[in-house]
Amino acid sequence: MSGVMKRMGMIFRAKANKALDRAEDPRETLDYSYQKQLELLQKVRRGVADVATSRKRLELQLNQLQGQSSKLEDQGRKALALGREDLAREALSRRAALQQQVTDLETQHQTLQGEEEKLTLAAQRLQAKVDAFRTKKETIKATYTAAQAQTRIGEAFSGISEEMGDVGLAIQRAEDKTAQLQARAGAIDELLASGALDDPSGMAKDDIAAELDRISGGTDVELELQRMKAELAGGSSSQQAIEGGSGGSQNTAQQPSNPPKFDKQ
């Protein structure tokens, strides 16, 4: 049972993965990644601003404590000048406590300043990476769009796209119907010619009538041809007779020109 459930789970994950892969647009995924990087960069910049704000507050506190320390030092000096050594000692004691706070604040200030420099450098590096990613993202999107358009054009030319596939099927159906109609028309003509079907108009002729017409037509042609040959033959005989008669006259006329021959004995 566990094997069946495991197999069903694998099939479901495979189909879900295929559906998600089909629905995924790489351009939208790249835009989403770029948006997330911008949000991260914004957080880093906000962190740099927070650290800088804290550093600035420490500087203000340091200036204030240093001012108070200087004031206590002056007050102690004045008290000592007036012969109030006790007041001078108290002032110096307070000044010493302030100096300890100043030292602690300076240490914190140096730490914050180091953190601020690190965050600033990290923000600059992240900014450079985000800019590079944006350039690469636009290049990939343009390449993907061009490849997608080229694929669609190729599918349109080859007829394997869904739209062109429908057009190709429509053309194929039209050709099949045309061939079917042509075959039916030829079959009807043959049946009418053979007399298997009656022609209500009486215009169609069966094979026998067509053969008789052909023979009759051919006989007329043959008879006309024989008549023309006879006429030509007769004309040639007359011409030869005329030419033959004129030739005899010439021979007759030429005979007297030959000198008579007499026997000398």
Contacts in CASP RR format, 6 or more apart in sequence:
PFRMAT RR
TARGET T0000
AUTHOR 0000-0000-0000
METHOD contacts of the structure
MODEL  1
MSGVMKRMGMIFRAKANKALDRAEDPRETLDYSYQKQLELLQKVRRGVAD
VATSRKRLELQLNQLQGQSSKLEDQGRKALALGREDLAREALSRRAALQQ
QVTDLETQHQTLQGEEEKLTLAAQRLQAKVDAFRTKKETIKATYTAAQAQ
TRIGEAFSGISEEMGDVGLAIQRAEDKTAQLQARAGAIDELLASGALDDP
SGMAKDDIAAELDRISGGTDVELELQRMKAELAGGSSSQQAIEGGSGGSQ
NTAQQPSNPPKFDKQ
26 140 0 8 1.000
26 141 0 8 1.000
26 144 0 8 1.000
27 140 0 8 1.000
27 141 0 8 1.000
27 144 0 8 1.000
27 145 0 8 1.000
30 137 0 8 1.000
30 140 0 8 1.000
30 141 0 8 1.000
31 137 0 8 1.000
33 133 0 8 1.000
33 137 0 8 1.000
34 130 0 8 1.000
34 133 0 8 1.000
34 134 0 8 1.000
34 137 0 8 1.000
37 126 0 8 1.000
37 129 0 8 1.000
37 130 0 8 1.000
37 133 0 8 1.000
38 130 0 8 1.000
40 126 0 8 1.000
41 123 0 8 1.000
41 126 0 8 1.000
41 127 0 8 1.000
41 130 0 8 1.000
44 119 0 8 1.000
44 122 0 8 1.000
44 123 0 8 1.000
44 126 0 8 1.000
45 123 0 8 1.000
47 119 0 8 1.000
48 116 0 8 1.000
48 119 0 8 1.000
48 120 0 8 1.000
48 123 0 8 1.000
51 112 0 8 1.000
51 115 0 8 1.000
51 116 0 8 1.000
51 119 0 8 1.000
52 116 0 8 1.000
54 112 0 8 1.000
55 109 0 8 1.000
55 112 0 8 1.000
55 113 0 8 1.000
55 116 0 8 1.000
58 105 0 8 1.000
58 108 0 8 1.000
58 109 0 8 1.000
58 112 0 8 1.000
59 109 0 8 1.000
61 105 0 8 1.000
62 102 0 8 1.000
62 105 0 8 1.000
62 106 0 8 1.000
62 109 0 8 1.000
65 98 0 8 1.000
65 101 0 8 1.000
65 102 0 8 1.000
65 105 0 8 1.000
66 102 0 8 1.000
68 98 0 8 1.000
69 95 0 8 1.000
69 98 0 8 1.000
69 99 0 8 1.000
69 102 0 8 1.000
72 91 0 8 1.000
72 92 0 8 1.000
72 94 0 8 1.000
72 95 0 8 1.000
72 98 0 8 1.000
73 91 0 8 1.000
73 92 0 8 1.000
73 95 0 8 1.000
75 87 0 8 1.000
75 88 0 8 1.000
75 91 0 8 1.000
76 87 0 8 1.000
76 88 0 8 1.000
76 91 0 8 1.000
76 92 0 8 1.000
77 88 0 8 1.000
79 85 0 8 1.000
79 86 0 8 1.000
79 87 0 8 1.000
79 88 0 8 1.000
79 91 0 8 1.000
80 88 0 8 1.000
152 161 0 8 1.000
155 161 0 8 1.000
155 164 0 8 1.000
156 163 0 8 1.000
156 164 0 8 1.000
158 164 0 8 1.000
159 165 0 8 1.000
159 167 0 8 1.000
159 168 0 8 1.000
188 197 0 8 1.000
191 197 0 8 1.000
192 199 0 8 1.000
192 204 0 8 1.000
193 204 0 8 1.000
193 205 0 8 1.000
193 206 0 8 1.000
193 207 0 8 1.000
193 210 0 8 1.000
194 206 0 8 1.000
194 207 0 8 1.000
195 206 0 8 1.000
195 207 0 8 1.000
205 213 0 8 1.000
END
